[in-house]
Amino acid sequence: GIADVLSAVNEIVMEVGNKGDEALFTYTEKFEGARLDDLRVSEEEIDAAYDLVEERLMEALSDAADTIFQFHNQQKQRELWMTEIAPGVTVGQKVVPLDSV
């Protein structure tokens, strides 16, 4: 369970907080086996990645992003709302504050 990995996760978060990108490079090599020189992805790499993805997946990701954006905009505006984001797909939220935690 989560208790089994919590100390390791905490150690990683603390080290990244203290050492920044240097720790990210170290953990990327440790866990992914990849040695990086930079964290930035070039425009050429982005374009090449787009070429590898099916158009259907890109459309699905775009639709998902639109849905998340719509949901977030509704969420910001009021405490109780429901809206149809696509035919037959209704989302909503009711915010109820807790008495105490």
C-alpha positions in Angstrom: 0.0 0.0 0.0 0.9 3.7 0.1 2.6 3.3 3.5 5.2 1.0 1.8 6.4 3.8 -0.5 5.7 6.9 1.5 9.2 7.3 2.9 10.8 6.8 -0.5 8.5 9.3 -2.1 9.2 11.8 0.7 12.9 11.4 0.2 12.6 12.0 -3.5 10.4 15.1 -3.0 12.8 16.5 -0.5 15.8 15.9 -2.7 14.2 17.4 -5.7 13.2 20.4 -3.6 16.8 20.8 -2.4 18.8 19.9 -5.5 16.3 20.8 -8.3 17.1 19.7 -11.8 20.2 17.8 -10.6 18.0 15.4 -8.6 15.6 15.1 -11.6 18.4 14.0 -13.8 19.6 11.5 -11.2 16.1 10.0 -10.7 15.4 9.9 -14.4 18.5 7.8 -14.9 17.8 5.6 -11.9 14.2 4.9 -12.7 14.0 5.3 -16.5 17.5 4.4 -17.5 17.7 7.6 -19.5 20.6 10.1 -19.2 19.4 13.6 -19.9 21.3 16.8 -20.5 18.3 19.1 -20.5 14.7 19.0 -19.4 13.5 21.1 -22.3 11.8 19.3 -25.2 12.8 20.9 -28.6 10.2 21.9 -31.2 11.6 19.2 -33.4 11.0 16.5 -30.7 7.5 17.8 -30.2 6.8 17.7 -33.9 8.2 14.2 -34.2 6.1 13.0 -31.3 2.9 14.4 -32.9 3.8 12.4 -36.1 3.8 9.2 -34.0 0.4 9.6 -32.6 -2.8 8.5 -34.4 -5.2 11.4 -35.3 -8.0 9.6 -33.3 -5.9 9.9 -30.1 -5.2 13.5 -30.7 -8.9 14.2 -31.2 -9.8 12.3 -28.0 -7.1 14.3 -26.0 -8.4 17.5 -27.4 -12.0 16.6 -26.5 -10.9 15.7 -23.0 -9.0 19.0 -22.6 -12.2 20.9 -23.7 -14.3 18.9 -21.2 -11.8 19.6 -18.4 -11.8 23.3 -19.3 -15.6 23.5 -19.4 -15.8 21.7 -16.0 -13.3 24.0 -14.4 -15.0 27.1 -15.7 -18.3 25.9 -14.2 -16.5 25.0 -11.0 -15.2 28.5 -10.5 -18.5 30.3 -10.9 -20.8 28.9 -8.2 -21.4 26.5 -5.4 -24.1 24.3 -7.1 -24.2 23.6 -10.8 -25.0 21.0 -13.5 -24.4 21.2 -17.2 -24.5 19.0 -20.3 -21.0 19.0 -21.8 -21.9 16.6 -24.6 -25.1 14.9 -25.7 -26.1 12.7 -22.8 -23.1 13.6 -20.6 -24.0 15.8 -17.6 -21.6 16.9 -15.0 -22.1 18.9 -11.9 -20.8 19.8 -8.5 -22.2 20.9 -5.1 -19.8 22.5 -2.7 -20.6 21.8 1.0 -18.1 23.1 3.6 -17.0 20.8 6.4 -17.7 21.7 10.0 -14.2 20.7 11.0 -11.3 18.5 9.9 
